[in-house]
Structures are given as C-alpha cells and as structure tokens.
Amino acid sequence: MTTKLRLAADRRCRPIARHTTCGQRADCTGFTQVMAAIRIPRRVGRPRTRPGHVLADKAYSSKAIRSHLRRRGIKATIPIKADQAANRREKGSRGGRPPNFDRERYKQRNTAERAFNKLKQFRAVATRYDKRDYMYRATVDIATMKIWLRDLAQDRRDTA
C-alpha cells in the first residue's frame, strides 16, 4: 500500500523526471528508469537525455549504478557506503581505486530534498490519497507542472 517516489531535479529544485515503485523496494531499483525519463529542453533541437552531473546519496552507491553512469559519460558525486569502503580496504591493492568524491559539490545535493519538499506542499502528493499508482503519478505530474509554472512566473517577475 505504500509508494516510493524517485525523482531527478535540476539546480533550481524543479522536478525533471520521476518514477514510482513499491514502498518496500530498495532505492537503487528505480535509478535507471529515472535516468531514462530525463529530458532537458534546449532552445533548438531535441532535448538532452544525459545530465552533466549526478548527485546522489549513499543508497545509490552501487557498482552497477556507477558503471551505468560511466558508460553514459555522466560525472557522479556519490558517497561510498562504509561496508563498501571496508571491503575495498580488505582486498588491499586488488580492491581498486576508490571513486572520486567532491565534498563541496555534494553539498548541492539538497536540491533534490528541496524538490521533494516543493512537491509535498501539495497535500495530495504528501498524503497519497490515490489508491492506484497511475492516479498518484498523475497527481505528481500536476504538482510538477504547477512548480514549473510558478518558477516561470517568478522568472518573468525578476526580469521585468
């Protein structure tokens, strides 16, 4: 009866892709679906499907996710789980080099949390009244549209 919402957001805390799964599923299961749903609009031409950089928490620190990002040429800032670091140390020189981690860039990860908070301002998203998954996704999509429209209206006020 529970649902987890996986979300990709831009630097301005606007949702750009989402995926829902059962609430008991691990966080990393919806990663590839969220990445596949990303469409970054351009002024001319088709939208980009590959972000320049991904910031994620420790739940996404798996070898499969890191290799997926590497194959697509996407830079990642994901901290290493303690057990993964211990396993690497235990293997010694055979454990390989630890992945690069930029602490200063990781501080920007709060944009995803702020995007969730913006979505949760909509009561139907926060409480999940909808029984069916497709209705909940539609509710999230409507809330996302409102967030984007508010942001565009804010841009117009700032430039005027």
Protein Blocks (a to p, Z undefined) as FASTA:
>chain_A
ZZcddddddfkopafbdcdddfkbcfklmmmmmmmmpccddfbdcddfbdfbdcddfklm
cfklmmmmmmnopacdddddfklmmmmmmnommnopaddddfklmmmmmmmmmmmmmmmm
pmklmnomafbfklmmmmmmmmmmmmmmmmmmmmmmmmZZ
